[in-house]
């Protein structure tokens, strides 16, 4: 589940980034003048999709649980 929480943080950051880019595009005067800003949506979307791979893999094929080890005792 830790992987999915991390991905949800990526999704939140992606949403904020997209909102800021769209806001800046509106601020500079529309799509014609802000097309270079909107070009950043492509790599941001790729990063979001690539970061989805690991949580899906871990969900489909989870690894082994870590073995419990006995606490170490100190020799006197």
N, C-alpha and C positions, 0 to 999 in steps of 0.2 A: 504494500500500500504506500510505502514511502516514495516509490517511483511515481505513482499517480499524483501524489501531493506535489511533488516537484514539477510534474508536467502541468498541473493546474496553475502553478505559479508562473510557468512559461506562458500559459494561455492568458493569464491576467496581464503580464508584461506586454504581450503581443497586442491585446485589446487596447491598452493605454497608448502604446506606440502608434497603432493605427489611428486612434482618435486624435492624437497630436498631429500626425501627418495630414490627416484630412482637415483638421482645423487650420494648420499652416497653409494648406492649399487654398482654402477659402479666404484666408487672410491676405494672400498675395494676389488674389483677383480671379480665382477660378482654375479650371482644369487646364486651360491653354497655358497659363503662366506657371502653374504649379505641377506640370507633368513630371519634371525632374524629381520633385518631392515624392510623388506617387510611385515613381520607379523603385523606391525603397521598399514598397510592399512586397515585391517579388522575393528578395532575399529573406525578409522577415518571415514570410509564409513558408519558405523552404526550411528555415531553421525550426519553426514550429512543427512541421511535419517530420523532419529528421529526429527531433527530440521525442516524438511519439513512438518511435521504433522500440526503444528499450523497455518502457512500461508494458507494451503489448507482448514482447518476448518473455518478460518475467511473468506476466499473467498466464500466458499459454504454457510455459515450461518453467515452473519455479525450481530454484536450486535446492540443494539439501539444507536442512536446518542446521545451524551450528551446534556442535556437540557441547554438552555441559562438561566443564572441567572442574575437578575438585579444587577447593582453595588451597594454595600452597601454605605449608607450615614452615616456620623458620626453625632451623636447628640451633640449639644453644650450646 
